[in-house]
Amino acid sequence: MSLDDLRNQLSTIDRQIIELMAERQSVVGEIGSVKEAAGRATRDFEREKDVLDMARSHAGDLGVDPNLAEEILTSLIRASLTHQERSRLVAQAAGDGRRALIIGGGGKMGGWFVDFFSSQGFLTVVADTNLTPGPGRCLDWRQAGTDYDVIVVAAPMTVSGEILLELAELKPQGLVFDIGSLKSPLRAGLAALKDAGCKVASIHPMFGPDTELLSGRHMIFVDAGCTRATTEAKALFSATMVDELDMSFDDHDRLIAYVLGLSHALNIAFFTALAESGEAAPKLAKLSSTTFDAQLLVSGAVAHDNPRMYFEIQNLNDFGMAPLDALCDSAARIRDVVASGDEEGFVDLMQKGRDYFATRK
């Protein structure tokens, strides 16, 4: 066969693969309907394991890389779960014509909540200073009023704190919640809403704006002193597979200082050291290693994100300095043991790391 003939044959196989994916998706839709009717959970981890084990075994029998087969089936499973989750949201139509105002809905995470509420049948109004005014869109949230079933505050944290305080004076009747990555700068506003008798909750979605499937993702519900409001907020996500975590204000910000503050600072330090090293990026790329590539991927994403939001996460957290001090101390200790030739001290640092990660299993 000629090269063109072989390529045409390969194209035919590729089309058949896509057609089988479409057929699989159709069956997935039927499975989702059966699960919903029976009140069963969307995700079945035991079934997923069986599918992946089968993929690896069958691939090995056919001379195909088992890792490749598992990777493809994992992608298909995630696509199936996303389809089922979306279908369940639409089917439940929890909004049922209710109204939602997303303050800061022109931002990335604000936009995620706009899409989420719209998919549930809410009549959604967006207020953001960066929007072009039009139907359902306004520059100033005050112009939109406060007569909504749900008001989401998704503005930058310093601005969100001011908005919450102003909302407390207006005393909206519907559920009000923020989505701030920190709660330190929002506590006064949340407390004012509670004292005004408003239904106020506080959540922190631990995922980015590109997230489609909430299975395996976490949503933190921070106690703002209104149990009824927290219950209503959780109910908005009941059709999803998001994992709910309950926390106090102090626990949330203390832990986030490490989960976000420390990880961000470490990556900023990494790319700052590279940027100021005088070494050209293309040359380093040619010499890259597995560890370097993995770190480069994460720190590159941080470098391209919103620097003002990252500064807020570092600067506005009442617990933020402890992880930064620990990072500086750790770097200094590594330098000291290397400079002094203290091999045992270096080995001890590595062992402490192994011991720490062993506790996560």
DATAVEN-V675008 format. One record per residue. N is the residue number from 1. D_FIRST is the distance of its C-alpha to the first C-alpha in whole Angstrom. Layout:
{{N:D_FIRST} {N:D_FIRST}}
This chain:
{{1:0} {2:4} {3:7} {4:8} {5:6} {6:6} {7:10} {8:11} {9:10} {10:12} {11:15} {12:15} {13:16} {14:18} {15:20} {16:21} {17:22} {18:24} {19:25} {20:26} {21:28} {22:30} {23:31} {24:32} {25:34} {26:36} {27:37} {28:38} {29:40} {30:42} {31:43} {32:44} {33:47} {34:47} {35:48} {36:51} {37:52} {38:53} {39:54} {40:52} {41:50} {42:47} {43:46} {44:46} {45:45} {46:45} {47:42} {48:40} {49:41} {50:39} {51:36} {52:35} {53:36} {54:34} {55:31} {56:32} {57:32} {58:29} {59:27} {60:28} {61:27} {62:24} {63:23} {64:23} {65:26} {66:29} {67:31} {68:28} {69:28} {70:32} {71:31} {72:29} {73:32} {74:35} {75:33} {76:33} {77:36} {78:38} {79:37} {80:38} {81:41} {82:41} {83:41} {84:43} {85:46} {86:46} {87:46} {88:49} {89:51} {90:50} {91:51} {92:54} {93:55} {94:58} {95:59} {96:60} {97:61} {98:63} {99:63} {100:62} {101:63} {102:60} {103:62} {104:60} {105:57} {106:55} {107:54} {108:51} {109:53} {110:55} {111:52} {112:51} {113:54} {114:54} {115:51} {116:52} {117:55} {118:53} {119:51} {120:54} {121:56} {122:58} {123:59} {124:59} {125:60} {126:59} {127:62} {128:61} {129:62} {130:59} {131:58} {132:58} {133:61} {134:60} {135:60} {136:60} {137:60} {138:63} {139:64} {140:67} {141:67} {142:70} {143:70} {144:68} {145:71} {146:71} {147:71} {148:67} {149:66} {150:64} {151:65} {152:62} {153:63} {154:60} {155:61} {156:62} {157:64} {158:67} {159:67} {160:66} {161:69} {162:71} {163:70} {164:71} {165:74} {166:74} {167:73} {168:76} {169:78} {170:77} {171:76} {172:73} {173:73} {174:70} {175:68} {176:67} {177:65} {178:63} {179:60} {180:61} {181:60} {182:63} {183:66} {184:69} {185:69} {186:69} {187:72} {188:75} {189:73} {190:72} {191:75} {192:77} {193:75} {194:76} {195:79} {196:79} {197:78} {198:75} {199:72} {200:70} {201:67} {202:65} {203:61} {204:59} {205:55} {206:53} {207:50} {208:49} {209:48} {210:44} {211:45} {212:44} {213:44} {214:48} {215:47} {216:48} {217:50} {218:53} {219:56} {220:59} {221:62} {222:65} {223:69} {224:71} {225:74} {226:73} {227:71} {228:71} {229:69} {230:66} {231:66} {232:65} {233:63} {234:61} {235:61} {236:59} {237:56} {238:56} {239:53} {240:51} {241:50} {242:52} {243:54} {244:58} {245:60} {246:64} {247:65} {248:69} {249:69} {250:70} {251:67} {252:64} {253:65} {254:66} {255:62} {256:61} {257:62} {258:60} {259:57} {260:57} {261:59} {262:58} {263:55} {264:55} {265:57} {266:55} {267:52} {268:54} {269:56} {270:52} {271:51} {272:55} {273:55} {274:51} {275:52} {276:55} {277:54} {278:53} {279:50} {280:47} {281:44} {282:41} {283:43} {284:43} {285:40} {286:38} {287:41} {288:40} {289:41} {290:40} {291:44} {292:44} {293:41} {294:42} {295:45} {296:44} {297:42} {298:45} {299:48} {300:45} {301:46} {302:49} {303:50} {304:48} {305:50} {306:54} {307:56} {308:59} {309:58} {310:58} {311:61} {312:63} {313:61} {314:63} {315:66} {316:67} {317:67} {318:70} {319:68} {320:66} {321:68} {322:68} {323:64} {324:64} {325:67} {326:65} {327:62} {328:64} {329:66} {330:63} {331:61} {332:65} {333:65} {334:61} {335:62} {336:66} {337:64} {338:61} {339:64} {340:67} {341:64} {342:65} {343:62} {344:64} {345:64} {346:61} {347:60} {348:62} {349:61} {350:57} {351:59} {352:60} {353:57} {354:56} {355:59} {356:59} {357:55} {358:56} {359:58} {360:55} {361:54}}
